[in-house]
Amino acid sequence: MIVAAGLVAWLDSAWPDLVIGALIAVLFLQTATHVLTGAWRDWHATPDAIPRDAGAKRCNVREGT
């Protein structure tokens, strides 16, 4: 990014900033896609470890003790 700033000043053009910004955006999108794809696979591959009705049953605790 420092080099891009120098090129913007030297060339008097916004193109170096646009190119570096586009590269950073592509890197971000690739990383986000990788993370979300892995999370999606893990979410669907894992069986329900906790039953859906967990916590719905009442426990046998007396009130006031």
Helices and strands as residue ranges (DSSP letters): H 2-11, H 15-45
